[in-house]
Amino acid sequence: MPTKHYSKRFIASLKRIYLLALPLMLVVVLLANNALLDAYYANFYTRAQRQVVNEITQQWQQRGQLPPRPGVRYRPLPPGTAPYAY
């Protein structure tokens, strides 16, 4: 940015503003991100999805195996493979 057209005082005040504003904006973004994620799971994560997740979780805890679901295939991992999730 060419600074010949701006006074040194104006440039110094911009630097001062950014020194205060950038850390504050970073904190706000981090807090807003957590709040948005919480709001998504509280409001937009549908009841049907919650119900399916609860059913699968209960059956896993009771029987130790995943229930059969239409369109989903399960296969055991090869020996020595670490489990992973997406």
Buried (B, 14 or more C-beta within 10 A) or exposed (E): EEEEEEEEEEEEEEEEEEEEEEEEEEEEEEEEEEEEEEEEEEEEEEEEEEEEEEEBEEBEEEEEEEEEEEEEEEEEEEEEEEEEEE
